[in-house]
């Protein structure tokens, strides 16, 4: 772990809410996002989340007297997306994080605190926007538990495909339909075929699902034709967001052969608005998944001792459901699943390395999805298709309702956090979406 004073669990902020137990955004986090004041026509710009406030990045850097790389990085925050900041690389991100931590710490000079107070906006008054312009989106398939659970549903005798333990599997997603948390999700329409039907039909999806994932935002790109070595792969990653890969299972079942997901996935993907940097995640690095002795070792280009020792990240992910009926009686959301990213079979560095191994050029702002994060426990399955065995069993909700898949009026809320003894707990905010009826 590459730790520095910004990770000190004793560090507190002069913004009191950042010190509250359970706060997603203590001073040890400092994630980046894009905002404007709610209900105003002002230009979007970058901010840092701290407690229940957002700190306008560009103005803060100038008023607090940031210098050198930190000043240049803060000035990049005046843009309407985070791409300019993400393109600078860790040699700029790290000094900016140090400067922000010093300026927001409880022992910051009085003149710095006074200057920054005018750059704060209450989080409840901020409209949070999609944090980056996304040139391309790749979704991976990295959870052994998820792949096995899905395989058992459709191939009981051969649940895991022979390439899974050799190669990080992925597909090209749709960047244009990636939306920020709070965006409404219209139930997709598509072509499906019932098992006993002679011909397919077109209409609203009947098996709408979620997938609990993380999204990795790329920083500096690599030139076309130049692979990224695994030892340097994390230098290409700006940070991490929550990602809900909405899925139309009945559309997917009819269309996915022979080329994989298409319209079943391209109608919406929800991201959380705050990008948690890899610097903030340093304390939560863990050993990568320990493979059974009879599993194949990764090929040399996917193998690195440092990646084995601490290439994993302990990031807890949860999905909550709140139906329209639950909202009517002010009932809180119910948790459907709880898993941890550390249990995935392939590491983040391996995803970046494999993606570029053929010379593919990643670009700043590109989004890489982790794939559904599922664990070994029954309540750690990261999608309803797993939890309900493809609709064979219903989930009983506290108010008496049941679900096999998502219904109109349901709100899905994904949350994430990192905790470790001896360090502060940090969070990711939310990736939420309310499902609306299909358009005719």
N, C-alpha and C positions, 0 to 999 in steps of 0.2 A: 504494500500500500504506500502511495506517495502522499503522506500527510503533511499538513502545514498548519499555521495558527488558525486558519479559517475553520478547521475541523474541531477545534477545542470545545469539548462539551460544556465547559464552564463559561464560554463566551455568551454574553447577553447583549441585548440591543436597547437603545434609548427609546425605541418604539415598543411600548409595553406589551402590546398584543403578541409580539413575536416571541415573548418569553412564556406565554401561556402553555400549560401542559396540553398535549394533543394538537398543537398548532401545526398545520402542514408546512408553514413557511417560516421557521425560525431563522436566525441569522446564519446558521450552518448550511442552509439550503441555497437561497438566492437564485431562483430560477428566472429565466427570461421569457417575456411574452410581448404581445402587441396589443395596445389598447387605445381607446379614446373615451372621453367623458360621455357617459350614457345620455342620449338625446341631444347631442350636439353635432354640428357638421365639421368639427375640428379634424385635422389630419391625424391618421393613425401613426403611432410611434412606439418605440420599444420601452419596456418597463421591467423592473425587478419586483417580484413579489416579496414582501416582508411583513409578517404578521397579517393584519387585516387591511394593509395598505399596499398601494403600488407606487413605486418610485420611478419617476420619469428619467430614463437613463441618460439621454443626451444632455438635458439641462443639468442633471445632477453632476455629471462629470465636469462640466464647465464651472459650476458654482462652487464645487468642493475642491477645485484646483487639481484635478487629476493631471498627471504628466506622462510623457513617453507613450509606451504601448497602451497603458490604461486609458489615456486621453483619446488616443485614436480609436480604441475599441468602443468607448462610450459615445464618441461622435458618430460611429456607425449606427448607433441606436436611434438616430434621428430619421432613419428610413422607415418606410411603411411595412416592411417585413424584416425578419432577422437574418436574411441571407447575407447581407453585407458583413454583419458581425460574424456569422458562421464561417464565412470564407477566409477570415483572418488567420485562424489557426490557434493552437494552444499557446503559442508564444505571446499572443495578445489576450486570449481568454483568461489565462491564469493571473497576469497582473491586474486585469480589471476586477476579477473576483477578490483579490487581496485589497485593492483600493476600496471597493464597495464595503467589504467586511470592516475595514478600519473606520470608514466614514459612518457606518451604521452601528458600530459597537457602543456600548454604554459609556466607555471612556473616551469617545471621540471628542475633539476640541469643540468648545462651545460655539465658535464661529462657524465651523463646518455643520454642526447640528442646526444652527439657526438658518444657514443657507439652504439646507436640504428640506427643512420643514415646508418650504413653499413648493417643493417638487413632489409632494405626496398627494395622492388621491385615494379616498376610501375605496376599498375593493368593491363594495356594494354600489358605488357610483360609476364604476368602470365597465365599459362594454369591451369584452375580451374577444379578440379576432383570431383568425387562423394565424399562427405565429410565423410560418414560412411560406414562401412561394415554392410549390413542390413540382419540380420538373418531371420526376418519374417516381413510381411507387412499385416496389417489389415486396411480395408477401412470401414468407418462408413457412416451413413445416417442421418445427424443431423439437416438439414434445413427443418423446417416445410413448408416453401414456396416452396422449390424444390420438396419435397415429394408430396405436394398438386398439384402443377403444372403438374408433371408427372402423378399422379393419374388421373387427369381430362382428360388427353389425352387417357388413356386406360380404365378407369373405371369412366365415367362421373357421375354415380349415387352413387359411393362410392369411392371417390378419395383417402382418407386416410385410410390406413390399421389400424385395431383396436388396434394393439400393439404399434404403433408409439409413443404415448404419455405416454407409460408405461416403455419402454425399449429402450436403445440405440442400434439400429440395425446396424449390421456390417457383413462383409464377409471376408474370408481369401484371400488376394491378392497374387500376384506373385512377390517375392522380386528379382528374377534373372533378370527381365526386367525393373527394375528401373534404369533410366539413368539421367545423369547430364545435366543441361541446355546447349544448343548448339548441343546436339546429334541429328542426323537426324532420322526421324520417317518414317519407311517404311510402306506404306498402307498395312494393314493386308488382308489376304485372309481367307475365311471361308465359312461355310455352311449357306445358307439363304433360306427362302421360301417366295415367293411373295404371297400376299393375295389370288390371283386367280389361283395359281399354285397347281397342284395335288401333286408335289414332290419337295423336296428341290434341290438346285443347289449349286455348289462350285465355288467360284471366288472372285475377289477383293471386298472388302467392298465398298458400294456405299453411306453409311450414316456415314461418319467419323465425330466424334464430340470431343469436349474438355469438361472438367469439372474443374471449378475453385475451388481449395481446398487449405487447408493448411496441411502440414505434421508435425507431432510431433515426435521428435527423443527421444527415451527412454534413460534414464541414468542408474543408478544402477537397476539391475533386482530384482525380488522377488523370493524366493524359491518356487518350485513346491508345491502346496497344501496350500500356505499361501496367502490369499487375501490381497489386499492393501486397507486400510480404506480411505474414501474420504478425511478426514482431512489431510492425508499424501500423497495424490495422486500426487500432483505437485512436490514433492521431487523426483519423479521417472522420471521427464521429463527434458532432457538436453536443448532442444530448439526447435525452429520452423523454417520451411522452406516453400517456396511456392511449390505447388504440382498441376500438370496438369494430371488428370486421363483421358488419351485418351480413347475413347469409340467407338466401332463399333456398331452402333445402330441396323443395320439390322441383324447382327450376334447375338447380344444380344436378340433381339425379338424372335428369333427361339430357342435359347438354354437355356434361363434363367429359365424356369420351368422344374422340380420342385426345383432345388437346387441353383438357383441364378446365378450371373455372372461367366463366365469362360473365354473362348477364346476371347470374346468381350472386355475384359479388360486386359488380360495378355500380350499383345504384346508390351506395352510400358507405362511407367509412368515417367513423367519428373519432376525433382526436381531442385530448385535453389541451387547454390553451397555454400551459406553462411547460417550457423545455427545461428539464432538470439536467444540469451539465454533468459530464463524467467526472469533473473535479469534485462536485458535491457528492458523488457516489463512491469515491475512493474508500471510505471506511467500511463499505458494505460489499467489497469484493471478497469472493470466496473461491475455494477450489472448484474447478469445473466438475461436472457430473462424473463420478467414479464409475467407469464402465466395467461390467462383469469381465472376468478373465477370458471368457470364450468369445467376447465381442472383438471385431477387427480393430486394430489400431488405426487411427487416422493416417491417411497417406502423408508423406513428408511435408508437402506444401501446406497441410492443415495441422501440422504438429509443432508445438512450441512449449518448452518447459515452463516458461512464465505463464502462458495461457492455461496450462494444466493446473498450475499452483494457485492462480488467482484470476482466472479468466471468467469466472462466474460472477453474477451479481445477485445478492439476496434482496429481491424486490417482491414484496407481497402484493398480490392483485386480488381484487374482490369485485363481484358483480351483484348489484341490488336491483330488485324489481318493485315497482309501485304501480298498481293498477288504477284505473279511473275510480273504481269503487273504493279503493283504499284512500285515494285523495279526498273523496267526498266526505269521509268520516275522519279525516286528518290522521290517518294511520301511517306510521313511518314505513319506509321501504323495507323489504325483507331481503336478507342476503341469500343468494342462490348458490354461490360458489366462492371458494377461497383457495388460492394456490400460490406458488412461489416460483419466480423466474429461474432460480438457481437449479431447478430440477430439469431444465431443458437439456436435450442431448447434445446440441451444438452451441458453441459460445458465440458471442457477438463478433469477436475477432475472426472466427472461422467463417461467419456469414460474409463479412466484408471481403476477406481474402478469396473465398470461393467465387463471389460475385464478380470480382475483377480478374480471376485467374485466366480467363480467356482473352484478356485485354480490354474488357468492357470498361468504359469510363463512367464512374460515378460523378455526379455534379452536386455542387452546393445546394442543399435543400432537399435532395433526394430522400425519400422515406423508405426505410426497410422495416417490414413487419416481422415480429418474432414468430408468428404463427400462434395458434391457440395454445395457451399455457394450462396444462392439466397435470395433476399429481396422481399419486397412487391411491389416495383416499377417495371415497365415494363423493364427498362434498367438495372435492378439488377439481372436478371436471369443468372445463372452461367453456362449455357450450350446452345448450338445452338438448341437442341431439344425443349427447352423452348422458346427461342427467335423466332423461326420460326414455332412453333406449329407443331412439327414433320414434317417439310418440307412443310407445307401448305402455308406459307408466306415467301417471299424472303427478305433478308437483302440487302438494297441498299448501295453500297460502293461509296466513293467520286469520283472515276474515271469512274463511269458508270457501273462497274461490279455488279453482284448480287451473293448472296450465300444463299443456304438453309442448306448445310452442307459443310465441309471442302474439298477442292479440292487439287489435286497434285500441288506442287509448293507454296502452302500457308505456311506462317510462322506465328505461334501463339506465342505471347509474353505476359507472365503473369507478373504482377508487384504488389507490395504491400508496404504499408507504415503505420506508426502510427503517429498520431498527436493529440495534446491536448493542450488547452490553458495553458500557464505557463510552458510548457515543450518543449524540442527540438523535432523536427520531425525526425524520423528515417525510413529507408527503408530496403527492403529485397533483392535488386538486381532484377534479372530477372530469370524466368524459360521459356526458349524459345526452340522451335523445328520447324524444316522445314520438311514438309511432302514430301516424295518421292513416285514415282509410285510403285505399287505392283510388287514384284518379281514373275516371272513365273516359 
